[in-house]
Amino acid sequence: MRSRPLLSALLLPVLLLAGCAGVAPEDYAGESPEFRLEEYFDGEVRAWGMFQSRSGEVRRRFTVDIDGRVEGDQIILDERFRYADGETDRRVWRIRRIDEHTYEGRADDVVGVAEGRRYGNALNWQYTLALDTGERTWNLHFNDWMYLTDERTLINTAEVTKFGFKVGEVTIFFRKADAGGDA
C-alpha cells in the first residue's frame, strides 16, 4: 500500500511536464487557407505591431512596410520599420524553402540561421535576434507563430526570451496588398 503514494509522487511531475509540451506545427496540418511564405510575401505587405513587456505593458508600437519577391530558390523580404517614437529600422530576410514544410532564413541582425516549420495555415519561426540598444547588444530568442486567417491577413505572435526567461511578447498583424496595391 505504501508504494501507491510514492508512485503517484514520482508520476505527477512527469504528467505535468507532458502537459506542458505545447503545440507543434503539425497540429495545424488540416487548417486552411494554406500558408506558403513564397506566395503570401510575393509583393507588398503592410504590418502593424507592438512589443509588450512580460508584465503586459505596451513598450513599443510600430508599422512595417514589406516588399517581398521570389528570386530563384529564395524569398527576399525587405522590411522597413517605423516606430511610434519616430525611430526607423530595416531588416532584409533571405529565406529558403528546404522541403515541403521547412524553411531557413538569414538577416544581418539574426545570429546564425532562423528555422521555420509550416503546416496548414501556420508557421513556427524561431531565431535569435541581436538587438542593439546603443549601450550593448542583447541576443534575444524569438519563437514566432504565424497564422494565415484569410488570403490577405496574417497574425503573428512571438514570445521573446533571454537565457530561457520571458522578456516579453510581440504581436503583429499583416495585410497583403490587393491587386490595386492597397493593404
Buried (B, 14 or more C-beta within 10 A) or exposed (E): EEEEEEEEEEEEEEEEEEEEEEEEBEEBBEBEBBBBBBBBBBBBBBBBBBBBBEEEEEEBEBBBBBBBEBEEEBBBBEBBBBEEEEEEEEBBBBBBBEEEBEBBBBBEBBBEEBBBBBBBBBBBBBBBBEBEEEEEEEEBBBBBBBBBEEEBBBEBEBBBBBEEEEBBBBBBBBBBBEEEEEB
